[in-house]
Amino acid sequence: MSVLLTKEQAIDCFKQVVDPELGLDVWTLGLIYEVKVEQAKKPRIKMTFTSPMCPYAPQLVSEITSQFVAKGFPEPEFEFTFDPPWKPNEEVRVMLGLPLQDDHYQ
C-alpha cells in the first residue's frame, strides 16, 4: 500500500533540503516551480537551480529524493528548467543580505 502524499507534505520535504552555498532551503529560495502530487503516482517536481552550472544540483536532487523516500513516498520525477531563470524574490534577497534593487536584471 502506497502512502498518499499531500502538497503540504511535499513542501515539508523541500524545506528540509538546504542549499549548502546559500544556507536556505530550496522551497524558500523559490527553486521549486511546481509540484504535482496524484494518488498512486510518483510526485512530479519542476524545479530550477541558482544557475545552470550549479555545482550542488546533483546533491540537491539526491537530498530531495531522500526526503520523499524517507517519508514513505515513491521517488519523485524531476523536470529541470531555467525558464524563467531563477531570481531571488525580495524576502530571499533580504535573507541573503542582497540589495533589494538589482539594476543588472532590469
N, C-alpha and C positions, 0 to 999 in steps of 0.2 A: 504494500500500500504506500503510495507516494503522499507526501505532505503537500498541502495546498499553500503556496507562497502568496502572501499579500504584498501589495506595493509598499506598505509601511514596513514590512519585514525586510524587503529588498533594500529600502532606504537605510534601515539599521545596518545591514551588511556593508553598504557603501561607506557609512560613517565610521566603520572600524578600519578602513584602509586609508592610511596616511601617506601622502606623497613625501618621500624622505627628504627631498630637496626643499620643499616649501613648508613642511610641517603642518599642513592642513589636510583634512580628509577629502577624498575625491568627490563626495557629494557637495560639500560646502564650496569647494573650488569651482564647481559647475562643470566638471569633466563628464558627467553623466547627462547626455542629451535626452535619452528616452529609455524607459524600462517597460517591457511588456510581460505581464505575468498572466498565464492562462492555465486553467486546470489541466493536468496530465500532460503538460508540455514543458520543454526547457524554457527557463526565463531567457528573454532576448534583450540584450543590452546594446544600445547605441551610445558610443562614447568617443571622446577625443582625448588628446594629451596636450600638455602645455606647449609642445612644439612637435613637428613631425620627426625630429631627431631625439626625442625624449629618451634618455638612457634608462629610465625606470619603467618604461612601458611594459616590458615582459614581467617585471616584478609586480606591478600594479594589477595586471590581468591575473597573474597567479594568485595574488592575495584575495582579489575579489572572488575568484573561483573557490578558493579555500573557505572563505566566509560562507558562501552559499551552501557548499557541501557539508560544512560543519553543522549547519542548521537543519540538515536532512533534505536539502533540495537537490535537484539534478544540476549537473554542471551547466552553467549558462552558455548561450551562444552569443558571440560578440560581433558587432559591426563597428568598425573604426572609421571615423570621418574627420576631415579637417575643414569641412564646410558646414557651418561657418567656423573660421579659426577661433581657437579659444582666446577669450579676452576676459580678464577678471572683472567681476561687477564691482560696484562701489564699496560694498561691505567687505569683500575679499581684499580690495586694494587697501582699505584701512587696516585690516588684519595683517597684511604683509608690509605695511609701512610705506606703501607706494603713493605718489601724488594722485589726487582724485582726477585731475585733468591730465590726459596724456596726448599731447599735440601730435605725436608720431602716428596715431591711429585715426586722426580726424580727417 
